[in-house]
Amino acid sequence: MNWLSRTALILVIVGALNWLLVGVFQWDLVTSLFGGDTVRPSSGLSRIIYSLVGLAGLYSITFLFNDSDVRSK
């Protein structure tokens, strides 16, 4: 995996983990780091979707350590 792909994956994971925090705790990490209202009220359905995106981000961490390169034959 080249440096650009790895950097993009890290940013996607950080974003997904932020959505997990919003979904579970209604707390926005990025906003708390850079200023603004850190509590993000949302509906139950949107919190479920945010949590699913966050769980996908947790799963995506495994791709950072997977060095196999998929190539068509």
N, C-alpha and C positions, 0 to 999 in steps of 0.2 A: 504494500500500500504506500503510495507516495505521500509526501508531506501535505499536499493540498487536500487529498482525500481524508487523511487522518485529522487535519484541522477542521474540516467541514463536519466530520463525524463527531468530534469533540463538541463543537458548537451545537449540533443537533441534540446530543446527549444532555448538555447543560440546559438547553431549552426545554427538553422533555422532563427533566428533573424539576425544573421550575414549575411546569404545569402540574406535576405530581403534588408539589407542595400546595399549589393553589387548590387542586382538587380535594386533597385530604384535610388541609388545615386552613384554607382560604387565606393563605399568606404568600405574598409575591416576593421572592428572594431578590430578583433583579431590581425591582422597585426599591426595596429596602437598601440595596447597595448604592443606588444612584439617585435616590430621592423620590419622594412622592408618597401617596397613600398605599401602605403595604397590605391592608386588608382588602380583599377583593370578593365582595358578596356575589354569589351566583346561585342558579337554580340547582336542584338535585341532579337533573339529567346532565347538565353541563359539567358538574363536578365528577360524575361518573366518567364522562368522556375525557376530561382532563386527567383523571387518574389512570385510565387505560393508556393514554399517550405517554404518561410518566412511566408506567410499567414497561411499555415498549422501549423507552429510553434506557431503563435498567437492563433490559435484555440486550440492547445494542452495545453495551459496554463490552460484551464478549467479542464483538467484531474488532475492537481495538487490538486484541491479543491474538487474533486469528491471522496468521501470515500466509495462509494458502491463497493462491491466486487462481481464480476460476478462468479457464480459457477454453474456447470452443475448439474442437478437434477437427 
